[in-house]
Amino acid sequence: MEKALKDAEIYNAVLQGLSRGEQLHPDFAEGQYQALSYLEEELGEVAREVTKGRPGWEKRMQVELVDLIVVAWRMLRGEWK
């Protein structure tokens, strides 16, 4: 079983993800519906890792959860406006 991340590790991973996302996709979304579709896509990736249960799924799930948080964070900041 993959070790649980500490709060500081999660926060740092999210900040790194935000920085990476802003560099790769400076124009986040063209409206709230496109932003929502990105959120749904990330949630689907989390669900796939959990349900497939392949070796190493827990680490990949953690990575996908960070991506999900990053997308939600950018939505909360209103980057789809």
Secondary structure, 3 states (H helix, E strand, C coil): CCCCCCHHHHHHHHHHHHHHHHHHCCCCCCCHHHHHHHHHHHHHHHHHHHHHCCCCHHHHHHHHHHHHHHHHHHHHCCCCC
